[in-house]
């Protein structure tokens, strides 16, 4: 059955496979960890997504949740954040530490999610610091930026006009027209939005924009997304998406 799907899927454009928070289901890995980044690169994913905050003392650190031990992440210092270890025992990685490891995987794209900060001035500072670090390390050409904050997306688009910036939403709050007018590369919408409004994908493409989708974990949903020509497929199961014909770090799948 999978073989038949791969043949059929080859007749349409294939989505690029992005490991959600890295390939954290790999043995010994954890979400937003250096090990999950390595696992995504070794699996052959097209890209690896990760979440970033700016701490109160101006350090960019990987972490997903809005709160840590009952306090807002953006109000905590690096020392306070690093009291916490990931499930696999790793320290929460600083962005610079994470990017230095990414240099070891030259074919792996980075999908940088800046978390929406309550303090918009601090959010803009985070954008500028992040872009400067990415550029300094020579990773600008393979880093895309995403955020639930439209303000952050605008700042990314202004600060790194060469980069692809995608607006994240669980509700599909911006139309294709609005995304284009904001100079974003496309939408990064929750999978149910595209299922409910499949014409959104077509409307994005009609405007020369791209459709990313998250988080697609069931095979039948992956098949639907391929059939409807999404450009990027973000998943906790990149090994499955690759085995179904999704695009990895090379044009062929490493998982057949």
N, C-alpha and C positions, 0 to 999 in steps of 0.2 A: 504493500500500500504506500509506504514512504517512497519507494522507488518510482512509482507511478506519479506521485505528487511532484517529485523533483523534476521529472521529465516535463510535466505540465507547467510547472512554475518557471522552467527555463524559457518558456515562450513569452514571459512578461519580465519587466525589470525587477531585479532582486533587491530587497532591502539590505542595507548595511547593518550588521549585527553589533549591537552595543551591550556590553555586560553592565547590568544595573548595579551600581556601587562596587564595580569590579566583579570578577568571577568568584564570589564569596562562598559559593557552595563547594568549591574545590577543597580537598582535604587539607586541613591546617590553616585555612583562610578565615577571614572575617570581613564584614561589610566595611567599606571605606578604609581598607588596610593596604599596606604595601604588598602583603602576600596576595591579596585579591587582584591587585594590579598586575603582579607577575603572572598569576594564573591566567588572567585574561590575555596577556601577551603570548603566553606559551600555548594556550588553546587555539590561538589564531583569530581572535575576534577582530573586527574592524576597529572597534573603539571600546573604551572603558569609561564609564561615568562615575563621578565622585562629587561629594558635597563639601562645601567650604564655608567657614565662618571667620569673621575678624574678631579676635578676642579684645577685651577691654584695654589690654596693653599692646595692641597693634600687631598681633601675630596671626597669620593665616593658618588655620588648622582644619583638618578634615573631621567632620562630625555631622550626623544627620539631624538629630532631634533639635527642637527649639529650646528645650530646657535640659538642664543637667543638675541632678539632685535637687530639684525644685526651684532652681534659679535659671534665669534666661542666659543662654550661652553667650550672647554678645556683651553681657555685663560681667563675665568671668575673666580672670587672668589665665595666662598659659599654665602657670603653676597649678592653679585650681583645676583646670581641665585635665592636666596630666596625672592627677590623682587617680583618674579612671583608666583602666586598661580595657582593650577590646576582648571579645570572647576567647580569642586564641592566645591571649597574653601579651599581644603587641601594645606598645604605647600608641596613643592617638598620634598619627603622623602630622608633622608640620608640612605645609604645602611644598616648601623647598625640598624637604627630604623626599617627598613623594615624586616630585618632578625629576629629581636627580636619578631616581630609579627608572622613570619613564624613558630617560635617554638610552637605556639599555635595550629598548624595544622600538626601533626606528619606524616600524610599519604600523604601530599601534596609535590610533588617534585618541585624543583626550577630550572628553565631554565634561566640561567644568561647570558644575552647578553652584552658583553663589546663592546661599540661602537668603531669603527675604529678611532683612534687618528692620527693626522698628525705627531705629535712628537712620534716616535717609542720608544724612551727611556722612555718617560712618559707613554706610553702604557704598556710597560713591568713592570714599577713600579706599574701601576694600577692592573695588573694581580697578582703580588706578594702580594700586599696589600689586594686584594679581597680574594684570596685563604687563606691567613692567618686569615682573619676575619671569613670566612666560617668555617674554621677548629676550631678556638677558640670557636665558638658558637655551635659546635657539629653538624653542618649541612652538613659535607663533603659527607656523604653517600647518601644524596638525592639532591645533587646539580650537574647539568650538565652545561657545559660551551659552548657557541656558539659565533661566531664573523664573520663579513665580512672580518676581517683582518686575513690573513693567519699567519702573524707574531704573533698576539695575540693568535691564536689557538695553535701554536707551543709552545709558552711560557706557556700556560695553561697545555698542555700535559707534558711538562718538570717539571713544578712546582707541579702539582697534577696528577701524573701518574696513580693514582687509579681512577680518574674521567673520565666520558665520555665527549669527546670534539667533537663538530660537526662544520664543516666548512659551513658557510652561503654563499649563492650566489644567485643572481637573474638571472645569465646567465649560471650556471652549469659549472663554469670555471675549476674545477678540475675533472679528471676522477676518477672512483672507484679505479683504480690502484694507482693514485697519493694520494688519501685520505688514503689508506692503508699504503703506504710508509711513510706518514707523522705521522703515529701512531694516527690518529684520529679515533673516534668510528664510524663515518659515515658522511653523507652529510645532510645538512638542506637547501634544494633547493626550490625555488619559484615553485608554483604548475604547471605553464605552462611548465617548463622544463621537469618534469616527464610526462606530457601529450604529449609533442612533442617527448620525448625520453624515452618511458616506459621501455626499456631494461636497463636503468640506475639503476632502482630498483633491477632488477634481478642481474646485475653485482655487485652491492653492497653486496647483500645477498650471492652471490657465494664466496665473499672474507671474509665472516663473519662480514660484516659491516652492519650498520643500515641506514634506510632512514627516515628522518624527512621531513615534507612538510609544507610550509607556503604560503600565509595565505588562508585557504580553507573555504569559507563562504557560498557557494551554496550547497544545498543538493545533487544535481547530481554530483558535483565534489567530495563531501565526499564519495559518493557511489563508484565512480571510484577509489578513493584512497584505499578504503577498498578492492575492487576487485583485485587491483594490489599489495596488501600486504605491504603498507607502515607501518612503525613501530610506528611513531608518527605523529599526525595530529594537527597542530597548527591553531587555528581559533578564530575569533572574536565572534563566536556563539557556544561556548562549549555546551550549553544546547541542541542544535540541534544534534551535534556530539554524545553526550551521549545518546540521545533518539534513535539514529540510531544503537546503539550497541557498541559504542566506549568504551574503557576501562577507567574507572575513578579511584578514589583513592582506591576503592575496586574492586573486580573482576566482580561485577554486577553493572548495570546502576541504578542510583538513580532517573531516570527521566521517567520510564515507567508509 
